[in-house]
Amino acid sequence: DVPRRVPVLATPPLPAFEGRLFPSASLGLPYSVREPSTSELTRESN
């Protein structure tokens, strides 16, 4: 399962936020664990 999950973690909607909004991604966990809502993404971009 891990190897199949790598491509998904390596291609987040906003690569610039990787490791910041998705700390679990660096641990190899599913992205859905720390997936932010649309409002959170908007707040970070502003």
mmCIF file of the N, C-alpha and C atoms, coordinates in Angstrom:
data_MODEL
# 
_entry.id   MODEL 
# 
loop_
_atom_site.group_PDB 
_atom_site.id 
_atom_site.type_symbol 
_atom_site.label_atom_id 
_atom_site.label_alt_id 
_atom_site.label_comp_id 
_atom_site.label_asym_id 
_atom_site.label_entity_id 
_atom_site.label_seq_id 
_atom_site.pdbx_PDB_ins_code 
_atom_site.Cartn_x 
_atom_site.Cartn_y 
_atom_site.Cartn_z 
_atom_site.occupancy 
_atom_site.B_iso_or_equiv 
_atom_site.pdbx_formal_charge 
_atom_site.auth_seq_id 
_atom_site.auth_comp_id 
_atom_site.auth_asym_id 
_atom_site.auth_atom_id 
_atom_site.pdbx_PDB_model_num 
ATOM 1   N N  . ASP A 1 1  ? 0.836   -1.214 0.000  1.00 0.00 ? 1  ASP A N  1 
ATOM 2   C CA . ASP A 1 1  ? 0.000   0.000  0.000  1.00 0.00 ? 1  ASP A CA 1 
ATOM 3   C C  . ASP A 1 1  ? 0.865   1.256  0.000  1.00 0.00 ? 1  ASP A C  1 
ATOM 4   N N  . VAL A 1 2  ? 1.960   1.228  0.741  1.00 0.00 ? 2  VAL A N  1 
ATOM 5   C CA . VAL A 1 2  ? 2.806   2.420  0.847  1.00 0.00 ? 2  VAL A CA 1 
ATOM 6   C C  . VAL A 1 2  ? 3.323   2.893  -0.515 1.00 0.00 ? 2  VAL A C  1 
ATOM 7   N N  . PRO A 1 3  ? 3.927   2.009  -1.320 1.00 0.00 ? 3  PRO A N  1 
ATOM 8   C CA . PRO A 1 3  ? 4.444   2.442  -2.625 1.00 0.00 ? 3  PRO A CA 1 
ATOM 9   C C  . PRO A 1 3  ? 3.360   3.048  -3.506 1.00 0.00 ? 3  PRO A C  1 
ATOM 10  N N  . ARG A 1 4  ? 2.143   2.513  -3.420 1.00 0.00 ? 4  ARG A N  1 
ATOM 11  C CA . ARG A 1 4  ? 1.048   3.033  -4.237 1.00 0.00 ? 4  ARG A CA 1 
ATOM 12  C C  . ARG A 1 4  ? 0.602   4.400  -3.745 1.00 0.00 ? 4  ARG A C  1 
ATOM 13  N N  . ARG A 1 5  ? 0.839   4.681  -2.479 1.00 0.00 ? 5  ARG A N  1 
ATOM 14  C CA . ARG A 1 5  ? 0.378   5.929  -1.882 1.00 0.00 ? 5  ARG A CA 1 
ATOM 15  C C  . ARG A 1 5  ? 1.372   7.064  -2.143 1.00 0.00 ? 5  ARG A C  1 
ATOM 16  N N  . VAL A 1 6  ? 2.617   6.721  -2.436 1.00 0.00 ? 6  VAL A N  1 
ATOM 17  C CA . VAL A 1 6  ? 3.658   7.732  -2.631 1.00 0.00 ? 6  VAL A CA 1 
ATOM 18  C C  . VAL A 1 6  ? 3.298   8.759  -3.708 1.00 0.00 ? 6  VAL A C  1 
ATOM 19  N N  . PRO A 1 7  ? 2.866   8.325  -4.911 1.00 0.00 ? 7  PRO A N  1 
ATOM 20  C CA . PRO A 1 7  ? 2.530   9.290  -5.959 1.00 0.00 ? 7  PRO A CA 1 
ATOM 21  C C  . PRO A 1 7  ? 1.461   10.294 -5.515 1.00 0.00 ? 7  PRO A C  1 
ATOM 22  N N  . VAL A 1 8  ? 0.505   9.828  -4.731 1.00 0.00 ? 8  VAL A N  1 
ATOM 23  C CA . VAL A 1 8  ? -0.561  10.710 -4.255 1.00 0.00 ? 8  VAL A CA 1 
ATOM 24  C C  . VAL A 1 8  ? 0.004   11.762 -3.301 1.00 0.00 ? 8  VAL A C  1 
ATOM 25  N N  . LEU A 1 9  ? 0.902   11.329 -2.430 1.00 0.00 ? 9  LEU A N  1 
ATOM 26  C CA . LEU A 1 9  ? 1.492   12.257 -1.471 1.00 0.00 ? 9  LEU A CA 1 
ATOM 27  C C  . LEU A 1 9  ? 2.449   13.223 -2.153 1.00 0.00 ? 9  LEU A C  1 
ATOM 28  N N  . ALA A 1 10 ? 3.052   12.774 -3.238 1.00 0.00 ? 10 ALA A N  1 
ATOM 29  C CA . ALA A 1 10 ? 4.037   13.604 -3.931 1.00 0.00 ? 10 ALA A CA 1 
ATOM 30  C C  . ALA A 1 10 ? 3.368   14.630 -4.829 1.00 0.00 ? 10 ALA A C  1 
ATOM 31  N N  . THR A 1 11 ? 2.047   14.501 -5.016 1.00 0.00 ? 11 THR A N  1 
ATOM 32  C CA . THR A 1 11 ? 1.356   15.452 -5.886 1.00 0.00 ? 11 THR A CA 1 
ATOM 33  C C  . THR A 1 11 ? 0.152   16.067 -5.178 1.00 0.00 ? 11 THR A C  1 
ATOM 34  N N  . PRO A 1 12 ? 0.387   16.910 -4.180 1.00 0.00 ? 12 PRO A N  1 
ATOM 35  C CA . PRO A 1 12 ? -0.700  17.570 -3.466 1.00 0.00 ? 12 PRO A CA 1 
ATOM 36  C C  . PRO A 1 12 ? -1.288  18.690 -4.317 1.00 0.00 ? 12 PRO A C  1 
ATOM 37  N N  . PRO A 1 13 ? -2.510  19.144 -4.026 1.00 0.00 ? 13 PRO A N  1 
ATOM 38  C CA . PRO A 1 13 ? -3.126  20.241 -4.769 1.00 0.00 ? 13 PRO A CA 1 
ATOM 39  C C  . PRO A 1 13 ? -2.255  21.490 -4.758 1.00 0.00 ? 13 PRO A C  1 
ATOM 40  N N  . LEU A 1 14 ? -1.626  21.745 -3.603 1.00 0.00 ? 14 LEU A N  1 
ATOM 41  C CA . LEU A 1 14 ? -0.752  22.909 -3.476 1.00 0.00 ? 14 LEU A CA 1 
ATOM 42  C C  . LEU A 1 14 ? 0.607   22.454 -2.948 1.00 0.00 ? 14 LEU A C  1 
ATOM 43  N N  . PRO A 1 15 ? 1.558   22.127 -3.844 1.00 0.00 ? 15 PRO A N  1 
ATOM 44  C CA . PRO A 1 15 ? 2.873   21.620 -3.436 1.00 0.00 ? 15 PRO A CA 1 
ATOM 45  C C  . PRO A 1 15 ? 3.577   22.554 -2.454 1.00 0.00 ? 15 PRO A C  1 
ATOM 46  N N  . ALA A 1 16 ? 3.309   23.846 -2.555 1.00 0.00 ? 16 ALA A N  1 
ATOM 47  C CA . ALA A 1 16 ? 3.985   24.817 -1.703 1.00 0.00 ? 16 ALA A CA 1 
ATOM 48  C C  . ALA A 1 16 ? 3.592   24.634 -0.236 1.00 0.00 ? 16 ALA A C  1 
ATOM 49  N N  . PHE A 1 17 ? 2.433   24.042 -0.027 1.00 0.00 ? 17 PHE A N  1 
ATOM 50  C CA . PHE A 1 17 ? 1.948   23.867 1.337  1.00 0.00 ? 17 PHE A CA 1 
ATOM 51  C C  . PHE A 1 17 ? 2.358   22.522 1.917  1.00 0.00 ? 17 PHE A C  1 
ATOM 52  N N  . GLU A 1 18 ? 3.025   21.728 1.108  1.00 0.00 ? 18 GLU A N  1 
ATOM 53  C CA . GLU A 1 18 ? 3.412   20.396 1.584  1.00 0.00 ? 18 GLU A CA 1 
ATOM 54  C C  . GLU A 1 18 ? 4.364   20.513 2.775  1.00 0.00 ? 18 GLU A C  1 
ATOM 55  N N  . GLY A 1 19 ? 4.109   19.754 3.825  1.00 0.00 ? 19 GLY A N  1 
ATOM 56  C CA . GLY A 1 19 ? 4.934   19.813 5.017  1.00 0.00 ? 19 GLY A CA 1 
ATOM 57  C C  . GLY A 1 19 ? 4.437   20.854 5.997  1.00 0.00 ? 19 GLY A C  1 
ATOM 58  N N  . ARG A 1 20 ? 3.612   21.797 5.502  1.00 0.00 ? 20 ARG A N  1 
ATOM 59  C CA . ARG A 1 20 ? 3.096   22.825 6.392  1.00 0.00 ? 20 ARG A CA 1 
ATOM 60  C C  . ARG A 1 20 ? 1.651   22.509 6.768  1.00 0.00 ? 20 ARG A C  1 
ATOM 61  N N  . LEU A 1 21 ? 0.823   22.358 5.727  1.00 0.00 ? 21 LEU A N  1 
ATOM 62  C CA . LEU A 1 21 ? -0.565  21.992 5.986  1.00 0.00 ? 21 LEU A CA 1 
ATOM 63  C C  . LEU A 1 21 ? -0.730  20.483 6.047  1.00 0.00 ? 21 LEU A C  1 
ATOM 64  N N  . PHE A 1 22 ? 0.264   19.771 5.483  1.00 0.00 ? 22 PHE A N  1 
ATOM 65  C CA . PHE A 1 22 ? 0.180   18.324 5.440  1.00 0.00 ? 22 PHE A CA 1 
ATOM 66  C C  . PHE A 1 22 ? 1.406   17.694 6.093  1.00 0.00 ? 22 PHE A C  1 
ATOM 67  N N  . PRO A 1 23 ? 1.599   17.882 7.397  1.00 0.00 ? 23 PRO A N  1 
ATOM 68  C CA . PRO A 1 23 ? 2.757   17.324 8.084  1.00 0.00 ? 23 PRO A CA 1 
ATOM 69  C C  . PRO A 1 23 ? 2.735   15.803 8.072  1.00 0.00 ? 23 PRO A C  1 
ATOM 70  N N  . SER A 1 24 ? 1.540   15.235 8.013  1.00 0.00 ? 24 SER A N  1 
ATOM 71  C CA . SER A 1 24 ? 1.421   13.781 8.022  1.00 0.00 ? 24 SER A CA 1 
ATOM 72  C C  . SER A 1 24 ? 1.968   13.180 6.734  1.00 0.00 ? 24 SER A C  1 
ATOM 73  N N  . ALA A 1 25 ? 2.010   13.989 5.669  1.00 0.00 ? 25 ALA A N  1 
ATOM 74  C CA . ALA A 1 25 ? 2.492   13.502 4.374  1.00 0.00 ? 25 ALA A CA 1 
ATOM 75  C C  . ALA A 1 25 ? 3.963   13.091 4.480  1.00 0.00 ? 25 ALA A C  1 
ATOM 76  N N  . SER A 1 26 ? 4.732   13.839 5.248  1.00 0.00 ? 26 SER A N  1 
ATOM 77  C CA . SER A 1 26 ? 6.152   13.511 5.392  1.00 0.00 ? 26 SER A CA 1 
ATOM 78  C C  . SER A 1 26 ? 6.330   12.199 6.145  1.00 0.00 ? 26 SER A C  1 
ATOM 79  N N  . LEU A 1 27 ? 5.309   11.814 6.893  1.00 0.00 ? 27 LEU A N  1 
ATOM 80  C CA . LEU A 1 27 ? 5.380   10.570 7.654  1.00 0.00 ? 27 LEU A CA 1 
ATOM 81  C C  . LEU A 1 27 ? 4.897   9.392  6.824  1.00 0.00 ? 27 LEU A C  1 
ATOM 82  N N  . GLY A 1 28 ? 4.417   9.682  5.612  1.00 0.00 ? 28 GLY A N  1 
ATOM 83  C CA . GLY A 1 28 ? 3.959   8.610  4.738  1.00 0.00 ? 28 GLY A CA 1 
ATOM 84  C C  . GLY A 1 28 ? 2.525   8.193  5.026  1.00 0.00 ? 28 GLY A C  1 
ATOM 85  N N  . LEU A 1 29 ? 1.780   9.059  5.709  1.00 0.00 ? 29 LEU A N  1 
ATOM 86  C CA . LEU A 1 29 ? 0.391   8.747  6.012  1.00 0.00 ? 29 LEU A CA 1 
ATOM 87  C C  . LEU A 1 29 ? -0.510  9.272  4.890  1.00 0.00 ? 29 LEU A C  1 
ATOM 88  N N  . PRO A 1 30 ? -1.730  8.763  4.818  1.00 0.00 ? 30 PRO A N  1 
ATOM 89  C CA . PRO A 1 30 ? -2.675  9.244  3.801  1.00 0.00 ? 30 PRO A CA 1 
ATOM 90  C C  . PRO A 1 30 ? -2.886  10.753 3.900  1.00 0.00 ? 30 PRO A C  1 
ATOM 91  N N  . TYR A 1 31 ? -2.983  11.395 2.744  1.00 0.00 ? 31 TYR A N  1 
ATOM 92  C CA . TYR A 1 31 ? -3.120  12.851 2.715  1.00 0.00 ? 31 TYR A CA 1 
ATOM 93  C C  . TYR A 1 31 ? -4.396  13.308 3.405  1.00 0.00 ? 31 TYR A C  1 
ATOM 94  N N  . SER A 1 32 ? -5.417  12.451 3.370  1.00 0.00 ? 32 SER A N  1 
ATOM 95  C CA . SER A 1 32 ? -6.710  12.815 3.932  1.00 0.00 ? 32 SER A CA 1 
ATOM 96  C C  . SER A 1 32 ? -6.631  13.047 5.441  1.00 0.00 ? 32 SER A C  1 
ATOM 97  N N  . VAL A 1 33 ? -5.536  12.601 6.058  1.00 0.00 ? 33 VAL A N  1 
ATOM 98  C CA . VAL A 1 33 ? -5.392  12.736 7.499  1.00 0.00 ? 33 VAL A CA 1 
ATOM 99  C C  . VAL A 1 33 ? -5.350  14.200 7.910  1.00 0.00 ? 33 VAL A C  1 
ATOM 100 N N  . ARG A 1 34 ? -4.640  15.011 7.140  1.00 0.00 ? 34 ARG A N  1 
ATOM 101 C CA . ARG A 1 34 ? -4.507  16.422 7.482  1.00 0.00 ? 34 ARG A CA 1 
ATOM 102 C C  . ARG A 1 34 ? -4.909  17.322 6.315  1.00 0.00 ? 34 ARG A C  1 
ATOM 103 N N  . GLU A 1 35 ? -5.896  16.878 5.546  1.00 0.00 ? 35 GLU A N  1 
ATOM 104 C CA . GLU A 1 35 ? -6.335  17.692 4.409  1.00 0.00 ? 35 GLU A CA 1 
ATOM 105 C C  . GLU A 1 35 ? -7.130  18.895 4.906  1.00 0.00 ? 35 GLU A C  1 
ATOM 106 N N  . PRO A 1 36 ? -6.679  20.105 4.622  1.00 0.00 ? 36 PRO A N  1 
ATOM 107 C CA . PRO A 1 36 ? -7.339  21.325 5.091  1.00 0.00 ? 36 PRO A CA 1 
ATOM 108 C C  . PRO A 1 36 ? -8.602  21.605 4.292  1.00 0.00 ? 36 PRO A C  1 
ATOM 109 N N  . SER A 1 37 ? -9.506  22.378 4.865  1.00 0.00 ? 37 SER A N  1 
ATOM 110 C CA . SER A 1 37 ? -10.719 22.747 4.157  1.00 0.00 ? 37 SER A CA 1 
ATOM 111 C C  . SER A 1 37 ? -10.436 23.900 3.199  1.00 0.00 ? 37 SER A C  1 
ATOM 112 N N  . THR A 1 38 ? -11.397 24.232 2.358  1.00 0.00 ? 38 THR A N  1 
ATOM 113 C CA . THR A 1 38 ? -11.213 25.313 1.384  1.00 0.00 ? 38 THR A CA 1 
ATOM 114 C C  . THR A 1 38 ? -10.944 26.635 2.092  1.00 0.00 ? 38 THR A C  1 
ATOM 115 N N  . SER A 1 39 ? -11.608 26.855 3.223  1.00 0.00 ? 39 SER A N  1 
ATOM 116 C CA . SER A 1 39 ? -11.426 28.106 3.964  1.00 0.00 ? 39 SER A CA 1 
ATOM 117 C C  . SER A 1 39 ? -10.006 28.219 4.491  1.00 0.00 ? 39 SER A C  1 
ATOM 118 N N  . GLU A 1 40 ? -9.442  27.081 4.927  1.00 0.00 ? 40 GLU A N  1 
ATOM 119 C CA . GLU A 1 40 ? -8.076  27.092 5.452  1.00 0.00 ? 40 GLU A CA 1 
ATOM 120 C C  . GLU A 1 40 ? -7.079  27.397 4.342  1.00 0.00 ? 40 GLU A C  1 
ATOM 121 N N  . LEU A 1 41 ? -7.328  26.845 3.158  1.00 0.00 ? 41 LEU A N  1 
ATOM 122 C CA . LEU A 1 41 ? -6.435  27.096 2.030  1.00 0.00 ? 41 LEU A CA 1 
ATOM 123 C C  . LEU A 1 41 ? -6.489  28.565 1.641  1.00 0.00 ? 41 LEU A C  1 
ATOM 124 N N  . THR A 1 42 ? -7.693  29.126 1.672  1.00 0.00 ? 42 THR A N  1 
ATOM 125 C CA . THR A 1 42 ? -7.857  30.537 1.302  1.00 0.00 ? 42 THR A CA 1 
ATOM 126 C C  . THR A 1 42 ? -7.160  31.437 2.313  1.00 0.00 ? 42 THR A C  1 
ATOM 127 N N  . ARG A 1 43 ? -7.264  31.056 3.595  1.00 0.00 ? 43 ARG A N  1 
ATOM 128 C CA . ARG A 1 43 ? -6.651  31.870 4.647  1.00 0.00 ? 43 ARG A CA 1 
ATOM 129 C C  . ARG A 1 43 ? -5.132  31.874 4.506  1.00 0.00 ? 43 ARG A C  1 
ATOM 130 N N  . GLU A 1 44 ? -4.559  30.719 4.128  1.00 0.00 ? 44 GLU A N  1 
ATOM 131 C CA . GLU A 1 44 ? -3.113  30.623 3.975  1.00 0.00 ? 44 GLU A CA 1 
ATOM 132 C C  . GLU A 1 44 ? -2.632  31.407 2.758  1.00 0.00 ? 44 GLU A C  1 
ATOM 133 N N  . SER A 1 45 ? -3.429  31.402 1.676  1.00 0.00 ? 45 SER A N  1 
ATOM 134 C CA . SER A 1 45 ? -2.993  32.094 0.464  1.00 0.00 ? 45 SER A CA 1 
ATOM 135 C C  . SER A 1 45 ? -3.024  33.600 0.659  1.00 0.00 ? 45 SER A C  1 
ATOM 136 N N  . ASN A 1 46 ? -3.945  34.085 1.513  1.00 0.00 ? 46 ASN A N  1 
ATOM 137 C CA . ASN A 1 46 ? -4.071  35.536 1.692  1.00 0.00 ? 46 ASN A CA 1 
ATOM 138 C C  . ASN A 1 46 ? -2.992  36.095 2.601  1.00 0.00 ? 46 ASN A C  1 
# 
